[in-house]
Structures are given as C-alpha cells and as structure tokens.
C-alpha cells in the first residue's frame, strides 16, 4: 500500500480545556487512511520560548512560526469565546497567511461564536469523518 499523504495541521486550543484538544487529536489519530503532522503546541509540548516570562510579542512569533508550516488551522468553537486572546490571534494569523480555517462545532453544542463563523472557511460537526473530510478538501 502506498504511503499516506501527511497533512500539516495546527489546532487552536486552550490548555485549560486540554481534554477537548486531546479528543480531537485522538479522533485524527484513529481516522482510517489518514496521516497528519500536528504543528500545535499542547501543554505537554509547549512553544519553545526564551524564558517562562516571555513577552506577548515572543509568544506571537512562536505561534506564527507554527501556523506558517500548517496547511490548515482547526479551531475548536467552544473554546473560542472563553480563551479569545490567543485563539483570536491564531485565527487572524491564519487569515493573514491565507490558511483555511476549519471551525469545529462545540461538542454537543449548537452555537458557534459569530466572530469565528466570519473567519472560518468551513464549519464542521464534532466527528472525525467531517473533520478529516474538511482537512482533505481544504489542505
């Protein structure tokens, strides 16, 4: 069987809600015939910064460098309003770079933040099939 194409993704998320991030990663890991490289910065593998007291500018540059390598950015809708500052920055950087944004409907929810809807290339439900299909279509 030929090797699978490894899609390059960045998942915008908040560490405080790491369980949601972990569920997305698990769904992608278990999706059949799907391979990807994750450019995100989960809590167990944080951004490489010069110190624990990094400035917002340094954090922004590190995030931008990760998004630059991705083909597509996933944003978990349920976190967007709660952790607006950096998730908004990530979505804005994706837009600035022309990266497609896949907004993932909050798990079990029906509300997607209006600001995120306006930035998203597409919106998908909380299922591996819809997320993977969107990645394949947009990457």
Backbone as CSV, one residue per row, in Angstrom:
resi,resn,N_x,N_y,N_z,CA_x,CA_y,CA_z,C_x,C_y,C_z
1,UNK,0.840,-1.170,0.000,0.000,0.000,0.000,0.893,1.243,0.000
2,UNK,0.571,2.254,-0.813,1.396,3.458,-0.843,1.282,4.241,0.467
3,UNK,2.298,5.036,0.728,2.292,5.853,1.942,1.173,6.895,1.874
4,UNK,0.615,7.223,3.015,-0.434,8.228,3.079,0.186,9.624,3.074
5,UNK,-0.515,10.553,2.476,-0.067,11.948,2.472,-0.214,12.518,3.877
6,UNK,0.848,13.053,4.449,0.741,13.615,5.806,0.292,15.089,5.770
7,UNK,-0.960,15.333,6.083,-1.484,16.695,6.123,-0.821,17.438,7.284
8,UNK,-0.582,18.721,7.092,0.052,19.546,8.120,-1.009,20.459,8.730
9,UNK,-1.292,20.233,10.024,-2.379,20.976,10.666,-1.894,21.704,11.919
10,UNK,-2.631,22.740,12.260,-2.449,23.457,13.524,-3.810,23.492,14.188
11,UNK,-3.879,23.048,15.436,-5.140,23.041,16.169,-5.088,24.149,17.217
12,UNK,-5.919,25.165,17.041,-6.010,26.252,18.001,-6.810,25.752,19.202
13,UNK,-6.266,25.946,20.392,-6.923,25.426,21.581,-6.427,26.159,22.817
14,UNK,-7.037,25.886,23.943,-6.635,26.451,25.227,-6.214,25.307,26.139
15,UNK,-5.090,25.469,26.794,-4.599,24.408,27.670,-5.580,24.060,28.768
16,UNK,-6.314,25.048,29.255,-7.255,24.788,30.341,-8.297,23.749,29.930
17,UNK,-8.581,23.682,28.637,-9.532,22.694,28.124,-8.797,21.661,27.268
18,UNK,-7.711,21.145,27.803,-6.887,20.187,27.092,-7.611,18.912,26.712
19,UNK,-8.678,18.560,27.440,-9.430,17.350,27.122,-10.053,17.455,25.734
20,UNK,-10.563,18.634,25.387,-11.166,18.826,24.064,-10.094,18.668,22.982
21,UNK,-8.949,19.256,23.207,-7.825,19.126,22.276,-7.438,17.646,22.129
22,UNK,-7.319,16.967,23.257,-6.937,15.546,23.230,-7.956,14.700,22.467
23,UNK,-9.237,15.025,22.598,-10.271,14.284,21.862,-10.118,14.481,20.355
24,UNK,-9.838,15.710,19.938,-9.640,15.978,18.508,-8.438,15.188,18.005
25,UNK,-7.335,15.250,18.745,-6.125,14.526,18.345,-6.404,13.028,18.277
26,UNK,-7.119,12.493,19.254,-7.460,11.072,19.256,-8.317,10.707,18.037
27,UNK,-9.284,11.556,17.711,-10.120,11.285,16.534,-9.269,11.257,15.267
28,UNK,-8.341,12.213,15.146,-7.478,12.246,13.956,-6.526,11.053,13.936
29,UNK,-5.980,10.694,15.098,-5.072,9.539,15.179,-5.761,8.246,14.764
30,UNK,-7.055,8.143,15.059,-7.792,6.911,14.786,-8.582,6.931,13.479
31,UNK,-8.484,8.021,12.747,-9.200,8.103,11.470,-8.534,7.163,10.457
32,UNK,-9.326,6.327,9.783,-8.737,5.385,8.831,-8.155,6.098,7.613
33,UNK,-7.023,5.600,7.151,-6.366,6.103,5.944,-6.113,7.602,6.004
34,UNK,-5.688,8.069,7.171,-5.420,9.487,7.359,-4.119,9.645,8.130
35,UNK,-3.253,10.490,7.621,-1.979,10.767,8.262,-1.821,12.279,8.371
36,UNK,-1.234,12.737,9.460,-1.066,14.172,9.628,0.129,14.471,10.519
37,UNK,0.610,15.701,10.408,1.618,16.213,11.318,0.977,17.368,12.067
38,UNK,1.086,17.348,13.375,0.433,18.326,14.233,1.435,19.416,14.635
39,UNK,1.230,20.634,14.162,2.089,21.764,14.496,1.614,22.527,15.734
40,UNK,0.619,22.025,16.419,0.077,22.689,17.595,1.083,22.684,18.748
41,UNK,0.721,23.389,19.812,1.569,23.449,20.999,0.768,22.992,22.217
42,UNK,0.586,21.675,22.371,-0.161,21.198,23.542,0.649,21.429,24.815
43,UNK,-0.004,21.321,25.931,0.635,21.596,27.217,1.865,20.722,27.435
44,UNK,1.819,19.481,26.966,2.970,18.587,27.172,4.113,18.866,26.203
45,UNK,3.889,19.738,25.215,4.936,20.112,24.259,4.742,21.598,23.913
46,UNK,5.010,22.478,24.896,4.713,23.904,24.713,5.622,24.582,23.696
47,UNK,5.285,25.820,23.385,6.094,26.622,22.486,7.522,26.735,23.019
48,UNK,8.483,26.809,22.122,9.870,26.999,22.511,10.114,28.496,22.687
49,UNK,10.170,28.935,23.927,10.346,30.345,24.244,11.647,30.539,25.019
50,UNK,12.147,31.769,25.010,13.429,32.044,25.670,13.346,31.945,27.193
51,UNK,12.154,32.183,27.749,12.007,32.084,29.201,10.541,31.879,29.554
52,UNK,10.309,31.564,30.816,8.936,31.395,31.291,8.211,32.733,31.329
53,UNK,8.923,33.829,31.270,8.346,35.179,31.305,8.388,35.815,29.911
54,UNK,8.080,35.047,28.908,8.131,35.544,27.526,7.107,36.657,27.317
55,UNK,7.452,37.578,26.453,6.531,38.668,26.130,5.458,38.171,25.168
56,UNK,4.369,38.927,25.075,3.320,38.587,24.116,3.880,38.558,22.700
57,UNK,4.810,39.467,22.400,5.399,39.505,21.054,6.161,38.217,20.755
58,UNK,6.910,37.721,21.737,7.660,36.475,21.540,6.713,35.288,21.382
59,UNK,5.667,35.242,22.198,4.674,34.171,22.077,4.023,34.236,20.703
60,UNK,3.648,35.433,20.266,3.036,35.614,18.952,3.937,35.125,17.829
61,UNK,5.223,35.451,17.896,6.170,34.998,16.849,6.268,33.474,16.826
62,UNK,6.276,32.851,18.005,6.366,31.388,18.079,5.104,30.735,17.506
63,UNK,3.952,31.299,17.804,2.693,30.775,17.260,2.662,30.959,15.746
64,UNK,3.049,32.133,15.283,3.067,32.414,13.846,3.956,31.416,13.109
65,UNK,5.111,31.096,13.678,6.027,30.141,13.047,5.380,28.765,12.910
66,UNK,4.596,28.357,13.897,3.922,27.061,13.811,2.813,27.077,12.764
67,UNK,2.020,28.148,12.750,0.929,28.251,11.776,1.484,28.310,10.356
68,UNK,2.617,28.958,10.195,3.246,29.094,8.866,3.466,27.721,8.213
69,UNK,3.815,26.726,9.007,4.096,25.378,8.480,2.844,24.567,8.189
70,UNK,1.718,24.990,8.728,0.473,24.220,8.578,-0.212,24.545,7.248
71,UNK,-0.959,23.583,6.751,-1.781,23.779,5.554,-3.171,24.270,5.923
72,UNK,-3.609,23.932,7.120,-4.959,24.233,7.566,-4.946,24.424,9.079
73,UNK,-5.855,25.295,9.571,-5.960,25.569,11.001,-7.334,25.120,11.481
74,UNK,-7.343,24.313,12.533,-8.591,23.872,13.159,-8.816,24.719,14.402
75,UNK,-10.049,25.202,14.589,-10.386,25.985,15.774,-11.583,25.323,16.450
76,UNK,-11.423,24.986,17.714,-12.494,24.364,18.480,-13.419,25.473,18.962
77,UNK,-14.624,25.525,18.410,-15.549,26.620,18.638,-15.919,26.873,20.080
78,UNK,-16.021,25.844,20.894,-16.418,26.012,22.277,-15.397,26.748,23.122
79,UNK,-14.162,26.768,22.710,-13.108,27.451,23.449,-12.940,28.893,23.007
80,UNK,-13.403,29.215,21.819,-13.063,30.493,21.187,-13.484,31.699,22.016
81,UNK,-14.687,31.730,22.530,-15.124,32.872,23.329,-14.454,32.924,24.693
82,UNK,-14.209,31.773,25.280,-13.616,31.725,26.612,-12.144,32.111,26.609
83,UNK,-11.423,31.731,25.593,-9.971,31.958,25.521,-9.653,32.742,24.264
84,UNK,-10.276,33.865,24.183,-10.321,34.674,22.981,-8.970,35.212,22.544
85,UNK,-8.158,35.719,23.440,-6.945,36.450,23.069,-6.041,35.668,22.111
86,UNK,-5.564,34.517,22.527,-4.611,33.786,21.680,-5.310,33.019,20.568
87,UNK,-6.509,32.544,20.817,-7.220,31.850,19.739,-7.606,32.837,18.639
88,UNK,-7.967,34.058,19.023,-8.246,35.089,18.023,-6.973,35.406,17.253
89,UNK,-5.861,35.517,17.954,-4.585,35.769,17.292,-4.283,34.667,16.273
90,UNK,-4.487,33.424,16.676,-4.198,32.299,15.778,-5.101,32.325,14.541
91,UNK,-6.383,32.593,14.744,-7.305,32.682,13.603,-6.938,33.858,12.703
92,UNK,-6.591,34.991,13.292,-6.204,36.160,12.499,-4.920,35.892,11.710
93,UNK,-3.971,35.218,12.318,-2.728,34.877,11.613,-3.006,33.911,10.461
94,UNK,-3.878,32.946,10.694,-4.242,32.015,9.620,-4.855,32.783,8.454
95,UNK,-5.752,33.708,8.755,-6.356,34.526,7.692,-5.299,35.342,6.967
96,UNK,-4.415,35.979,7.728,-3.367,36.812,7.131,-2.486,36.007,6.176
97,UNK,-2.229,34.747,6.538,-1.380,33.879,5.720,-2.152,33.137,4.636
98,UNK,-3.461,33.316,4.586,-4.262,32.628,3.585,-4.482,31.158,3.875
99,UNK,-4.379,30.777,5.141,-4.600,29.372,5.535,-6.092,29.151,5.768
100,UNK,-6.643,28.062,5.269,-8.054,27.766,5.542,-8.279,27.492,7.029
101,UNK,-9.413,27.944,7.525,-9.779,27.727,8.922,-10.999,26.816,8.970
102,UNK,-10.857,25.716,9.704,-11.963,24.788,9.923,-12.441,25.013,11.350
103,UNK,-13.646,25.540,11.490,-14.242,25.762,12.804,-15.009,24.502,13.191
104,UNK,-14.670,23.960,14.344,-15.313,22.733,14.818,-16.389,23.116,15.836
105,UNK,-17.609,22.718,15.541,-18.748,22.995,16.417,-18.447,22.466,17.818
106,UNK,-18.782,23.229,18.844,-18.561,22.730,20.202,-19.221,21.361,20.394
107,UNK,-18.557,20.498,21.103,-19.051,19.143,21.327,-20.401,19.195,22.036
108,UNK,-21.414,18.658,21.389,-22.754,18.636,21.936,-23.454,19.984,21.872
109,UNK,-22.822,20.950,21.217,-23.387,22.298,21.176,-24.053,22.626,19.859
110,UNK,-24.746,23.727,19.866,-25.417,24.195,18.656,-25.011,25.624,18.312
111,UNK,-24.192,26.237,19.175,-23.807,27.627,18.984,-22.344,27.718,18.578
112,UNK,-22.082,28.433,17.493,-20.719,28.723,17.064,-20.535,30.228,17.206
113,UNK,-19.468,30.680,17.855,-19.266,32.121,18.002,-19.333,32.840,16.648
114,UNK,-20.068,33.938,16.604,-20.287,34.685,15.359,-18.968,35.150,14.760
115,UNK,-18.056,35.632,15.599,-16.761,36.102,15.107,-15.986,34.968,14.432
116,UNK,-16.060,33.777,15.011,-15.377,32.625,14.419,-16.063,32.207,13.120
117,UNK,-17.374,32.245,13.078,-18.100,31.923,11.842,-17.623,32.804,10.692
118,UNK,-17.412,34.089,10.978,-16.997,35.032,9.946,-15.592,34.731,9.425
119,UNK,-14.748,34.159,10.266,-13.359,33.873,9.873,-13.199,32.496,9.237
120,UNK,-14.108,31.588,9.543,-13.964,30.193,9.119,-14.180,30.014,7.629
121,UNK,-13.364,29.170,7.054,-13.551,28.753,5.672,-14.730,27.794,5.604
122,UNK,-14.820,26.942,6.622,-15.934,25.991,6.730,-16.162,25.665,8.196
123,UNK,-17.350,25.165,8.502,-17.701,24.707,9.840,-18.058,23.234,9.760
124,UNK,-17.609,22.487,10.745,-17.908,21.052,10.770,-18.401,20.660,12.154
125,UNK,-19.062,19.520,12.202,-19.510,18.970,13.470,-18.380,18.248,14.173
126,UNK,-18.685,17.788,15.367,-17.705,17.104,16.208,-17.657,15.631,15.816
127,UNK,-17.086,15.340,14.658,-16.922,13.949,14.225,-15.666,13.838,13.385
128,UNK,-14.998,12.711,13.528,-13.746,12.533,12.789,-13.978,12.557,11.284
129,UNK,-15.093,12.017,10.825,-15.371,11.985,9.387,-15.478,13.406,8.828
130,UNK,-16.243,14.277,9.486,-16.405,15.633,8.962,-15.120,16.437,9.078
131,UNK,-14.369,16.255,10.149,-13.104,16.979,10.306,-12.086,16.531,9.265
132,UNK,-11.923,15.234,9.106,-10.957,14.704,8.129,-11.350,15.098,6.715
133,UNK,-12.642,15.008,6.380,-13.081,15.415,5.037,-12.767,16.878,4.766
134,UNK,-12.976,17.732,5.771,-12.673,19.153,5.596,-11.183,19.379,5.407
135,UNK,-10.358,18.673,6.175,-8.895,18.790,6.024,-8.497,18.366,4.619
136,UNK,-8.986,17.222,4.173,-8.642,16.733,2.835,-9.082,17.700,1.737
137,UNK,-10.226,18.317,1.929,-10.763,19.244,0.923,-9.980,20.551,0.882
138,UNK,-9.595,21.056,2.040,-9.016,22.391,2.110,-7.483,22.453,2.133
139,UNK,-6.839,21.374,2.528,-5.378,21.398,2.639,-4.705,21.301,1.282
